[in-house]
Amino acid sequence: MNFPLPHLPERTRAPRSHGLTMVMDKGLSLRQAEDLISIAEDRVDFLKLGFGTSLFTPNLKEKVKLYRDAGMDVYCGGTLFEAFLVRDALDDYLKFIDAMGISCLEISDGSMVIDSDYKCELIHRLSKEFKVLSEVGSKEEGILISPAKWIKMMRDELDAGSFKVIAEARESGTVGIYRPNGSAHTQLIRKILSQVKLEDILWEAPKKPQQVWFIKQFGCNVNLGNIAPNDLIPLECLSVGLRGDTFFHFLPEALKQGVVPQEVDPES
């Protein structure tokens, strides 16, 4: 920070296992990636190349190297993984990401149905060579998954070797752990957390109200993902109470009473 302002909660520092931030790159140029890196410092842990953008982004290998040299784990969005898998081309996918210098991958079944046992088998096998993130939840509106099934899938996938499980929301923030209006499925989230550790879950939270909700509920070091590049610094401000939405959340009670006027020396 540029000034040590007191009464701010302490954020974890990279390399870290919680307090993670995942930023979504939906096709940034090399110059835009350099701009992001210039402000990212140790604030970005994972850089997701959103959905299928990796197949169209120019200079992808160079961009991946920039991100990795800056200390970020880079991976392709789960939709691309599924696009290869549904075509029975998993080996081609692994060759592709290896050629691009990517050593992290997302295993998801948000767009297609993958047998749970087979998904866990893939996680177990691929986690021996890659850092694996697995995503739970459907990208389709109206598909409801019971809390018990969310819990079972998350626990099974963590046991199989996932570094973290991602709670689905899409970049729209209107499915999975959220209602169509973008508000959190509070009861679902509470039930999940009754049996899955908070630090093991990366919550997709593309919208500011969603970020505010998670920070207020679970503190400044909750794992959040699908953050837009332009929202990175604003998210850090939210996380420590330097935006109006969380301004009073971390302050000591004595400071929440407002400012007490001080006498001004007329000679000063």
Secondary structure by P-SEA (a helix, b strand, c coil): cccccccccccccccccccbbbbbbccccaaaaaaaaaaccccccbbbccccccccccaaaaaaaaaaaacccccccaaaaaaaaaaccaaaaaaaaaaacccbbbbbcccccccaaaaaaaaaaaccccbbbbbbccccccccccaaaaaaaaaaaaaacccbbbbcccccccccccccccccaaaaaaaaacccccccbbbbcccaaaaaaaaaacccccccccccccaaaaaaaaacccccccccccccccccccccbbbbcccc
